[in-house]
Amino acid sequence: MSTALASRPYQQTQTTLRRLPHQQRQMPSRNSAPVRIPRNHGLCFRWDMARDLPRGDVAILRERLRDSHTSTVWNKNLPAAGTWAANLALGLVEILQGTRPLAQVRRWVLPELYDELALARGCAVDEGVAPGTCTLVRWRTCSISERIVESCVIVQTRSRRRAVSVRIEEYRGRWIATALDIL
């Protein structure tokens, strides 16, 4: 008995290619899926969990955030919300300018917001936004509840002042950004 494999006859198939007529590409609308178009121009950026995610995803995220509030496992010694939100806003403006690595805020923002920041950062860098130093001018905070805080921060960039509003919520003993507007 031989262990050699028997050769199979080779069958040649003929494929026919046809060229489709060239169509001019149009930009899809903002709400069409799954194509993601950056809706942010330059350093202006808007993202809100309730507005920019499907309802089912928002419900899941809300449940995860709510579950973390009731857990006794996590340390409840949160840093001061106003100072923390101001420093996060400063870092986010620096990220969109290209002077700070995006990975530094992965822990402090929702994953969906992180993805949008990555997309917007690529657009800002491509447009040739001149990087420079940023400084905090002032900030105000408003407590929505014990575990939700909204903050408005004024950041001075090299060329102008920017208003940043950020909503932070407690998640597993730390603050996490759930909404962001940079004007």
Number of C-alpha atoms within 10 A of each C-alpha: 3 5 5 6 6 7 6 6 6 6 6 6 6 6 6 5 6 6 5 6 6 6 6 6 6 6 8 11 10 11 10 9 9 6 11 13 16 15 15 18 13 19 20 17 20 20 20 16 19 15 11 15 15 10 12 9 13 15 13 11 17 14 12 13 17 16 12 16 19 10 13 10 10 13 10 13 8 12 12 9 21 20 15 15 28 25 15 21 27 22 21 23 25 23 24 27 23 19 17 15 13 18 10 11 18 13 13 16 20 16 13 15 21 18 14 19 23 15 17 23 26 16 19 20 18 10 11 11 14 12 17 12 11 20 15 16 14 12 18 14 18 13 14 12 9 9 16 18 20 23 22 22 26 21 25 18 18 12 11 8 15 20 18 25 23 23 22 27 24 21 20 20 18 16 23 23 27 23 21 22 16 22 15
